[in-house]
């Protein structure tokens, strides 16, 4: 855990490198000092003595989830389980303080994050928010709408990997398809009228939204609009994200 102001400087620099910030900063170091002073969560993760990841979060009112505001890992450190280790550290930190639920936001178009949150951790999206952060200036998000889904992670329910395996599974035969990608990685059109008797709804994602934002920003914006309509409307109708499959589909079901 970070405890000194000079460590907050390193965390701020790490975040700015990960998100390629050219003007300003992702998270002000003075704010992190205040979070530490008020007994909130600031972590700097190292690999072979080098800072490679960091996380910042804070507590809400009693009985409400801990909010994991930001977690970042340097790209060159990927594949070492740093992100998973950070989330497990946050989980233990919360449980030690009697906190049973953790929440955070993620970009619903980024398939690897959906896979990590849902399949690896067992956290489930509950709400869709348009333009959650407003305009963003970092090079990862600039020029694109900042829509986010909020996930909740039930912390006491055993090992996350065990819970994910227990709740996973292929969709049933009564499946409706919404906004699936075609062979050119374009959204295949919306079909929001879910037929009666449908048990599962699939909402697809592009293979590489970050590459599209770089190479074809207009197509990336189309994906945002279509998944916003699909996920936003389905969640508002009472469908819930149940799983995320290996073909980059959100699987939504209605709770009985």
TISE-608278 format. One record per residue (C-alpha): residue number from 1; residue in three letters; x, y, z. Coordinates in steps of 0.02 Angstrom, whole numbers, plus 50000, padded with zeros to 5 digits. Each point is the difference from the previous one (the first is absolute). Layout:
N
NUM/ala/X/Y/Z .
...
END
This chain:
256
1/unk/50000/50000/50000 .
2/unk/50055/50178/49965 .
3/unk/50028/50100/50159 .
4/unk/50116/50145/49951 .
5/unk/49972/50154/49889 .
6/unk/50151/49958/49891 .
7/unk/49921/49832/49959 .
8/unk/49844/50092/49941 .
9/unk/50110/50091/49874 .
10/unk/50055/49831/49930 .
11/unk/49820/49938/49990 .
12/unk/49947/50158/49907 .
13/unk/50145/49981/49877 .
14/unk/49957/49818/49971 .
15/unk/49818/50038/49960 .
16/unk/50051/50139/49882 .
17/unk/50119/49883/49907 .
18/unk/49868/49864/49984 .
19/unk/49868/50119/49933 .
20/unk/50125/50105/49900 .
21/unk/49944/50164/50076 .
22/unk/50081/50150/49917 .
23/unk/49907/50140/50088 .
24/unk/49961/49991/50185 .
25/unk/49991/49840/50100 .
26/unk/49883/49851/50021 .
27/unk/49995/50016/50190 .
28/unk/50076/50140/50101 .
29/unk/50131/49945/50127 .
30/unk/49932/50118/50132 .
31/unk/49831/49915/49987 .
32/unk/50086/49833/50030 .
33/unk/50084/50069/50156 .
34/unk/49828/50051/50064 .
35/unk/49930/49827/49961 .
36/unk/50141/49917/50098 .
37/unk/49973/50119/50146 .
38/unk/49815/49956/50003 .
39/unk/50042/49813/50003 .
40/unk/49953/49962/49821 .
41/unk/50093/49893/49873 .
42/unk/50156/50045/49900 .
43/unk/50111/49858/49937 .
44/unk/50161/49994/49899 .
45/unk/50042/49828/49930 .
46/unk/50178/49949/49954 .
47/unk/50077/49862/49896 .
48/unk/50186/49964/50022 .
49/unk/50017/50163/50095 .
50/unk/49917/50106/49863 .
51/unk/49831/50087/50021 .
52/unk/49885/49919/49872 .
53/unk/49824/50027/50066 .
54/unk/49896/50106/50117 .
55/unk/49824/50016/50069 .
56/unk/49899/50131/50091 .
57/unk/49830/49978/50083 .
58/unk/49892/50069/50138 .
59/unk/49861/49950/50117 .
60/unk/49820/50056/49988 .
61/unk/49869/50016/50137 .
62/unk/49983/49854/50122 .
63/unk/49928/49848/49914 .
64/unk/50040/50063/49825 .
65/unk/50133/49927/49883 .
66/unk/50182/50049/50002 .
67/unk/50031/50094/49837 .
68/unk/50157/49951/49905 .
69/unk/50024/50160/49902 .
70/unk/50152/49956/49894 .
71/unk/50114/49850/49971 .
72/unk/50141/50006/49874 .
73/unk/50139/49882/49946 .
74/unk/50141/50047/49881 .
75/unk/49979/49909/49832 .
76/unk/50174/49924/50007 .
77/unk/49953/49915/50165 .
78/unk/49846/49914/49930 .
79/unk/49993/49812/50014 .
80/unk/50071/49995/50176 .
81/unk/49834/50001/50093 .
82/unk/50026/50176/50069 .
83/unk/49820/50055/49971 .
84/unk/49930/49843/50083 .
85/unk/50119/50021/50147 .
86/unk/49945/50181/50023 .
87/unk/49816/49953/50002 .
88/unk/50034/49860/50124 .
89/unk/50095/50122/50111 .
90/unk/49852/50120/49993 .
91/unk/49883/49857/50042 .
92/unk/50099/49951/50155 .
93/unk/50016/50183/50053 .
94/unk/49811/50019/49990 .
95/unk/49959/49839/50090 .
96/unk/50120/50047/50141 .
97/unk/49894/50157/50024 .
98/unk/49832/49913/49992 .
99/unk/49961/50059/49823 .
100/unk/49905/49867/49902 .
101/unk/49984/50079/49827 .
102/unk/50116/50090/49880 .
103/unk/49945/50105/49851 .
104/unk/50091/50078/49854 .
105/unk/49971/50060/49823 .
106/unk/50067/49934/49836 .
107/unk/49979/50039/49815 .
108/unk/49874/49871/49938 .
109/unk/50079/49999/49826 .
110/unk/50168/49933/50060 .
111/unk/49982/49811/49986 .
112/unk/50154/49954/50103 .
113/unk/49936/50104/50146 .
114/unk/49827/49921/49987 .
115/unk/50082/49827/50000 .
116/unk/50109/50043/50150 .
117/unk/49861/50077/50103 .
118/unk/49865/49872/49963 .
119/unk/50089/49836/49961 .
120/unk/50157/50016/50106 .
121/unk/49936/50095/50152 .
122/unk/49815/49958/49995 .
123/unk/49948/50183/50015 .
124/unk/49839/50042/49907 .
125/unk/49944/50161/49913 .
126/unk/49845/50077/50076 .
127/unk/49978/50171/49920 .
128/unk/50043/50088/49836 .
129/unk/50045/50185/50007 .
130/unk/50017/50111/49847 .
131/unk/50146/50123/50005 .
132/unk/50040/49950/50179 .
133/unk/50157/50109/50012 .
134/unk/49957/50128/49867 .
135/unk/50134/50045/49871 .
136/unk/50168/49918/50037 .
137/unk/50170/50066/49943 .
138/unk/50116/49851/50016 .
139/unk/50055/49918/49837 .
140/unk/49908/49838/50041 .
141/unk/49828/50082/50013 .
142/unk/50012/50169/49912 .
143/unk/49872/50029/49863 .
144/unk/49886/49858/50056 .
145/unk/49849/50000/50116 .
146/unk/50043/49947/50178 .
147/unk/49857/49875/50022 .
148/unk/50030/49879/50143 .
149/unk/49918/49850/50081 .
150/unk/50006/49985/50189 .
151/unk/50044/49827/50064 .
152/unk/49975/49929/50174 .
153/unk/50109/49866/50074 .
154/unk/49931/49895/50144 .
155/unk/50158/49981/50105 .
156/unk/49959/49864/50129 .
157/unk/49936/49872/49875 .
158/unk/50151/49885/49997 .
159/unk/50141/50003/49873 .
160/unk/49951/50109/49852 .
161/unk/50062/49873/49871 .
162/unk/49896/49861/50079 .
163/unk/49844/50108/50000 .
164/unk/50026/50050/49818 .
165/unk/50016/49819/49944 .
166/unk/49842/49956/50094 .
167/unk/49895/50136/49918 .
168/unk/50071/49990/49824 .
169/unk/49924/49902/49859 .
170/unk/49944/50004/49819 .
171/unk/49841/50093/49954 .
172/unk/49843/49896/49978 .
173/unk/49911/49966/49836 .
174/unk/49875/50141/50029 .
175/unk/50126/50138/49964 .
176/unk/49978/50171/49920 .
177/unk/50146/50090/49918 .
178/unk/50027/50187/50015 .
179/unk/50136/50106/49915 .
180/unk/50115/49855/49956 .
181/unk/50156/50041/49896 .
182/unk/50003/49948/49817 .
183/unk/50151/49933/49905 .
184/unk/50069/50177/49983 .
185/unk/49988/50031/50189 .
186/unk/49857/50120/49974 .
187/unk/49846/49999/50112 .
188/unk/49873/49890/49914 .
189/unk/49847/50105/50038 .
190/unk/49884/50012/50148 .
191/unk/49854/49885/50034 .
192/unk/49932/50062/50165 .
193/unk/49831/49915/49989 .
194/unk/50039/49843/50099 .
195/unk/49879/49859/49951 .
196/unk/49889/49925/50135 .
197/unk/50076/49846/50080 .
198/unk/50179/50062/49979 .
199/unk/50110/49948/50146 .
200/unk/50168/50069/49942 .
201/unk/50047/50157/49903 .
202/unk/50173/50018/49923 .
203/unk/50081/50171/49975 .
204/unk/50162/49990/49902 .
205/unk/50159/50104/50004 .
206/unk/50134/50039/49870 .
207/unk/50164/49906/50004 .
208/unk/50106/50154/50040 .
209/unk/49910/50162/50043 .
210/unk/50164/50087/50042 .
211/unk/50067/49962/49826 .
212/unk/49839/50065/49923 .
213/unk/50013/50161/50100 .
214/unk/50172/50025/49929 .
215/unk/49970/49943/49820 .
216/unk/49813/50028/49971 .
217/unk/49929/50116/50134 .
218/unk/49834/50018/49909 .
219/unk/49971/49812/50007 .
220/unk/50049/50003/50184 .
221/unk/49868/50133/50030 .
222/unk/49870/49892/49909 .
223/unk/50042/49857/50118 .
224/unk/49974/50116/50148 .
225/unk/49830/50055/49938 .
226/unk/49937/49824/49965 .
227/unk/50062/49920/50161 .
228/unk/49933/50150/50098 .
229/unk/49828/49970/49927 .
230/unk/50010/49812/50022 .
231/unk/50072/49987/50175 .
232/unk/49917/50156/50067 .
233/unk/49826/49950/49943 .
234/unk/50016/49817/50050 .
235/unk/50061/50040/50175 .
236/unk/49859/50127/50018 .
237/unk/49876/49864/49951 .
238/unk/50058/49886/50140 .
239/unk/50126/49892/49907 .
240/unk/50162/49970/50095 .
241/unk/50174/49955/49940 .
242/unk/50027/49820/50051 .
243/unk/50162/49956/49911 .
244/unk/50124/50045/49862 .
245/unk/50046/49864/49878 .
246/unk/50158/49959/49901 .
247/unk/49925/50077/49842 .
248/unk/49989/50173/50080 .
249/unk/49814/49995/50039 .
250/unk/49915/50067/50154 .
251/unk/49869/49872/50052 .
252/unk/49848/50082/50079 .
253/unk/49860/49911/50091 .
254/unk/49845/50051/50093 .
255/unk/49997/49953/50181 .
256/unk/49848/49892/50044 .
END
